[in-house]
Amino acid sequence: MTRSDSLRHRSRFVALLILAVATNSSSSSGQSALSFSLKYGPHTVGYRSHEMYDRTRNIPKDTVAVTGEPVSRPRPRPIHVSVWYPARKRPGTRPMTYGDYLHLFARPLHFASSDDAGARTAEEEVARWPMLLVRNPGVRIPERREVLKASIARERNVPTHAFRNAPPNDGAYPIVIYTAGQDGPSFENDVLMEYLASHGYIVFGVPCWGEAGSFFLDTRSLEATSRDIEFVLAHARGLPGQASQRAALMGWSCGGMASVTVTSRNASVDAVVGLDASIRYLYSNDALRAMFAPPRPYSTPTLFLEQGNSLMRDLARAGADTVFTFFDSLRYADAYVVTLKNLRHQNFASMYVRLAGAQPFAFTADPVLASAGYETVAKYAVTFLDAYLKNDGAARTLLASRPHDLGLPDTNLAIVRKQARRPLPTMAGFTSALTERGWDRVAEVISRVKASDPDYTIDPDSLENAGIRFVESERLSEGVGLYRLYSLLHPADPRAWNGLGEAFEQRADTANAVASFREALRLRPENGRAANGLKRLAK
């Protein structure tokens, strides 16, 4: 087995461990296993289902079609998108039932049929879905499937809070892009999405599908889902009036990991919510971690809602991380970790709360604890989004307060908060920190920054590029200040002293120019740039 195969095998094992779901034996109809008693917001919730295609990508030819035959010709990548939005209720209309969502279920990279036969097929697909059948060892799969069918029958006629195709309210609203967990459908977290829409958000649900079908914990699947998110985000921002609206990414499990991936490379994302996001467990995977390496400092406000620690021993045995290394690495983002001590991994998605049952360790089946925990997830999610997408000062205060102030028992939660450090370690960030002091006060400003952020630095190439622009455009005060900053941050880099010498030379400051070139030669004796500078000055 190659190292790559070993990583994939380990990651798949971890995925099965943290995504394990069992079924419930209850068969009563009309009473959901999830009790959600939070007061909804002022908006009626509309729902629309969209079958979209990203025509910039094709499904690989080795994909198997719905008929079971290999794909013989390329076809655009399908993405089933659920949309919940503030709406106007039509008189006499009834809300959707949960069965309306279930009948949209289809295998990855396929759409469900809208007729009665399609509804029956969708329920059969749910009953065969591996993510709902991997647990309850000792119970044969046919028996598990029958129990799952009973759970589907129980939930099918339960009313939801959404009205299909209700006319949307006028005006624009902040955007939330929700991404499901491994192989999950776009409606996976229907209750939370309806709750957010009622509070004035347009929510887009995205499935978590791999490059050629099922999602595996590898870079190809993570990239495929990440690009799905980017496609839907671009679509959402392209709707009338939405271009200037703030946007958040939210995801459960693998979807939460993909949300961080997109955010790390997309400065237009304004907030992130991870629902027991898999980046919590897989950051030590070198290949996956490379996808989180941002081209810019990660500075997006982020909320992580996490399960209790009861699963850590099993995760450690499976090779997963037990320390939240990614969160520990964050320095320039407002960041929060809220650990819900009574919840397990599957409790963060309403589909699993509705259909799952008792398990050894992967799910809290007690309906009171499960429902109360899910309400806590919803409270923190909407409070965080209000704070960072709507600039709600009261919500920001609640995030900094005890859980009791949100009406939650302190004993069930543990909270860790980080305040973003500023300035950002970028040219733009440092320039903003100069304010009225100007480039001649660089040493004073960087000393003050380092006092609160000892590891503060800026990429040398960024400093060199900015310095060249200043000097070539004869903005010599900025050029000297910039290269002085460079030399303070990277004193062993000859380029800093070469640039500083040339900036002083153009200002006719011979003494400082000579000193700078000499330091560059000391660091690199074969430095022709510095030697030529000294020759020019000697003349």
N, C-alpha and C positions, 0 to 999 in steps of 0.2 A: 504494500500500500504506500503510495507516495505521500509526501507531507501535505500536499493539497487535498488528497483524498481523506487523509486523517483529519484535517481541519473541518472538512465538510461533514464527515461522519460524526465528529464530536459536536459540531454546531447543530446538526440534525437531532442528535440525541438530547442536547440541551433544549432545543425547540419543543420536542415531544414532551420533555419533562415540564417545561414552564407553560405549555399550551394544553396540557392534559385536561380533558373534560369528560365528565360522566353524565348520566341521565337520571331522570326522576321518574319514579313509578306511579305518581299520581295521574289520574285520568279524568278528573273532574273538568267540566267545560265552563269557560267564561270567567274563571277566577285565576288571575295571573300569579305566578310564583314570585313576581317582583311587585312589592307594594311601594309606590312612590307618592308620598304625601306632601311634597314641597309645593308651595303656591307658585303656579306658573306666572309668567310675566303678563303684561297688558295686551300682547298681540295674539290674535288668532294665528294658528300655524298652518301654512299651506305646504303641500308636498308635491313634488314632481319627480318622475323617473326619466332619466335621459340615457339613451344608447348613443355613445359618442365614439368617434374614431380619431386616433392620432395618425394622420396620414403621412407624417414625417418618419414613421417607423412601420416596419412590416413584421408580422409574426414569423419566426424562423421556419424554414421548410420542414424541419423534423418534428413540428408540432402535430399532435393527433387531433383531427376535427371531431365535431360532436357525433358524427357517424361512426367513429372509430377508425377511420381511414387517415393515413398520413396526409398532411397538407401538400398538395402538388404544385401550388403556385402561391406566390406571396399575397397576403391580404393585410390591410391596415390593422394596427393594433386597436382592439376594442377596449373601451373603458365604460363600465356601467356606473353612472353617477346619480346619486340621490341628492335632492335639493330640498331643504326645509327653509322656509322664509316667512317673514311677517306678512299676513294676508288679511283679506276681508272675507268674512263668512257669508256664504250665500244662504238666504232663508230656506229652511226646510232640509238642508243637507245634513248628513250624518258623518261623523268622523270615520276614518279608516279603521279596520280591524288589523290585528297583528298578522292575520292570514294574508292580507294585502301585501305586506312586506315579504313574508315567507315565499309567496308565489313569484317573487322576483329573483329567487335564488337560482344560480346556475353555476356550473363548473367554471374554473378560471378560464378566461378568454372566450367566454360564450355568454349569450344573452338568453333569458328565459322567454318562452313563448307566452303570449298574452291570452290564449284561449283556455278553456276548461281543461283540456288535456295537458296544456303547459303547466297549469296550477298543480295538477296531480303529479306531474313529473318533478316539479320543483320540490314538493313535499317529500317525494321519494329520494331526491338527491340530498336533501337535508338529513334524512334518516340514514343515508349511507355515508355521510360526510365523515372522513377520518378524524377530523378535529373534535367531533362529538362522540367518538367511539374508542379512543385510545386508552381510556382508563377502565376502572372496575376489573382488575385482574381476578381471575377465578370465575368470571361470568362470561359465558360464550357470546361471541359477537352477535349471532342471531337473536339471543335474548336481550342484549343491550339495545339492538335495533328496535325490537318490539316496545321496549320501555320508552325509547325516544319517540316512537310514533305516538304513544299515549301522551307524552309531554306536548307534542305538536298539536294533538287534538285538543288538549286543555287550553293552549294559548291561542289557537286559531281565531276564535271569535271574541277575544278580549279587545275592547275598544282602545284605540290609541288617542293621542291628543292632536292628530293632524288631519287635515281635510285635503283630499286629493284634488290637485289642479285648481285650488281656490285662487281667486284673483289677487295678485300681490298688492300690498300697500304702495302708495306713492312714496317716492324718496329713496335715498341710498342708505345702506346699513353696513357696518363693519362685516368683514368676511372671515369665516372659519372654514378651513379645509381639514376634514377629519379623515384619517386613513385607518382602515381596519387592520386587525392582526393577520397572521399567516393564513392565506387563502380565504380570508373573511370577506363577506359581501359588503356592499356600500351602506346597507341599512343596519349593520351590525350593532351599532350603539343608538338605536332609534329613540329611546327615552331621553337620553342626555341631549341628543340633537334637537328634539322637539322642545325641550326645556330652554335651550339656548336661543332657538328661533323665537320663542315667546318673549324673550327678553331683548329682542331687537337685533338679532344677528342673522345674516344669510349663511347657511351652513351647507357645505358640499361634502357628501360622503363619497369616498374613493375606496375601491377594493384593494386588497394587497395581493397582487398577482405577480408571478415571476416572469422571466423573459419569454418562456415557452409554455407557460401554464402554471403549475404549482410553484409557490414561493419556497425557495431553499435559503438557508442562511449563508449565502455567498454573495460576492460582489456583483454578479450579474443580476441576480434577483433584486438586490437592494437598489441597483442602478435603475432597473426597469420600473420599480414602484416609485422611486424618486422622480423619474421623468414623468410618470403619470400625475404625480402631485403638481409638478411644474406646469404641465399641460392644463390641468383644471384651474390652477391659480391664474394662469394667463387668460383662460376663458372667463373666469369670474371677474377679473379686472377689466375685461373688455365689454362687460354688460353696461347698458346706459347708466351713467352717473356713478359707476363703481370704480373708475380709474384711480381716484384719489383717496379711496377708502383704505383704512388700515386693515391688515390681514394677519391672521394667526394660523399656525399649523398645529393640529392636534392629532394624536394617534395612540392606539393601544398596542402594546407588545412590539411586533416587528414594524407596525405602522408608526409607532412612536420613534423607533430608530430611524426610519426613512424621513420622518419630519425633521429630525436633527440634521440628517445628511443634507437635505435641501436648504435648511436655514444656514448651515455653515458656508454655503457657496452663494447665497442669495440675500443681498443686503436689504431687499425690499420687504422681507418678512419682519413683522413688528412684535410678535410674541409666539411662544411655543408652549404647548401643554403636553407632557408625556404621561400617559396612563400606564404605569408599570412598564415603561418603555424598555425594549430589549437591550438598548445601549447600556443599561444598568448592569447587565450580566455578561456582555460580550465585548467589552472594550479592550480586553487583552488579546483578542484575535487580530493579529497584525494586519491582515488583508482588509478586514472590515474597518479597523481603526483608521487606516489610510484614507478612507472615504469621508471621515469626519474632520480631516485636517483642513482647516479653512484657509482660503487665500487671504483672509483678513481676520483680525481677532474676533472671536465669537463674543458678540456683545448684545445679543437679542435677549430680552427678558424671558425667563424660562421657569415654568412650574413643573416639577416632577411629583406626581402622586404615586406612592409606592405601597406594595404589600408589606405585611408584617414580616418579621425575621424568621418565622418558623420553618421556612423552606431552605434556609441558607446551607444547612448541612448537606441536604440532598443536591443542591446546586453545586457545592464544592466537589462532591463526588463525581458529578457529571462534567467537571472541568470549567464551570461557569465562574464568573467573578463574584466575589462576596463583598468587595469594597467598591463603592460607587466612584471609580476613578475619574470618570468624565466630569462629574459634578465637582470633585475635588480640584480638577484642573481649571475650572472657570474662575476668571479673575475680573473680567470686564463686562459681565452681565449681571443684572439683578437676577438672582436665582433662589429658588425655594425647593426644598424637599419636604413633603408632607407624608409621613409614614402612617398608614392606617393599620393599626395593630391587629384588628379583627378580620382583615380581608386577606384573601389570597389572589393569585394572578387573574383567574377568570372572572372574579367579581367586578372587574372594572369595565366590562362590556355587557350591556343589557341582554343581548342574545343568549349569552351563557347563563346569566342569572335566571332567565326565563326557562331555559331548557336543561340546565345542568342539575346534578344531584350530588349525593354524598360521595366523597373521595378520600383517599388516605391523607393527602396533603395539599392538593392543588386548588381547592375550592372551599369556601366557607358556605356550607349548605343550610345552616340555621337561617330561616327566612327573616327573622327579626334582625339578626346581625347583618345579613347580606343586604337587606333593603336599607337599613340605617347607614351602612357603609357606602352604599351607592349614592344615597342622598348627600353624604358628606363630600363625595367626589364631585357631584353636581354643584354644591355650594361653593367649593373652592374654585372650580373651573370658571363659573360665571363671575365670581368676585375678582379673580385674576384678570379675566378678559375685560371686565368693566374698568379695572384699574389701568390697563395698558393699551386697550383699543379705544376706550371712550374717555380716557384721562379723568376718571372719576376719583377725586381725592378721598372721598369717604371709603371707597373700596380699597384704595392704597393703604389707608389707615387700618382697615380690618386685616389686611394681609400681614401687617406688622404687629397685630394684637394676638392675644391668647385665643385658642379655639372657642373658649366660652363666649367671647364677644360675637361669634357667628352662630351662637346657639348650640354649640357642640361640646360634648364632655371632654375635658382636658385629658383624662386618663386614657382615652382611646387613640390619641394622636401624639406624634412626635414631630416637631418642626425644626428645620435648620434653614436659616436665611443667610444670604450673601448680598451685600450691597456692591454694586458695580464700582470698580475703581476708575478714576478719570485723572488725566486725559487718556484716551485710547493710544496705544503704542503705534501710531501712524503719523504721517506728516500732517494730515488734516487735524488729527487730535492734538498734536503738540502745538500747532499753529494757533489753535483756539485757546490753548492754555497761556500763550504769550499775552493775549489781549492787548492792553495799552502799553505793556512794558517794552515791546519791540525786540528786534533781533539782537540789539546790543546788550540785552539783559539775559542772554541765553543761559549763562552759568548760574545765575541766581534762580531762574525758573526751573532748570533741570535739578538743581540741588533740592528745591522744595518738593518737586515731584518724587524724587528718589527717597525722600524722607518718609513718605507714606507708601511708596511702592518700590522697594529696593531692587526688584528684578526688572524694572521698567527698561525697555529698549525699543529701538526702531530698526527695521531691516536695513542693512548697509546699502543695498542696491537702491532702495527708495531715497536714502539720504544722498547718495552720489548723484542720482538722476536730478533731484531737486537742486543740488548745488551747481551742477553744470548749467541748468537753465538760468539760475540767478546770475552766475558769472558771465555767461555768454550774452545775456541781455543787459549787462552792465548795471545790474542791481547789486552793487558791491556790498552795501551794508547787510542785506539779507544773505549774500553769498558768504561773507565772513562769519556771520552768526550761524548759518547753517553748517558750515564746515567745522566751526568751533563745537557745535552740538555733536557732530559726527565724531570728532576727536575725543570728546568727553564720554560718549557712549561706547566707542570702539577704539580705545587708545592704542591698541596693537595693530591696527589696520593702516598700512602705509597710504592707502588711497585718501584717508581722512586728512593726513598731513600734507600730501601733495596738493589736494584741493585747497586747503587752507593757505598754503604757500602761494598758490596762483592767485587766490582772491586778494591776499595782502599785496602781492606784486602789482596787480592792477590798480590798487589804491595807493601805490607808491610808498607803501610802508615797508621799506627795505629790511629793517631790523627784524620785524616779525616774520617776514617772508623767508629770510635766511634761516631763522630759528626753526621754522616749520619744515623747510626742505631738509635741513640737517637731521631733524627727528625722523623724517621719512627714510633717509639714507641709513640711519642707525638701525631702523627696523628691517630694512632690506638693502644691503650694501650695493646690490646690482641694480638698483632702482634708477633707470635711465631718465625717467620723468623728473625726479628730484635733482639729479646731477645736471640736467639741462637747465633747470630753473636757476641753480646756483651759478652756472656759467653766464646766463643772461644778466643776472644781478651783478656779477663781477665786472662786466663791461661798463 
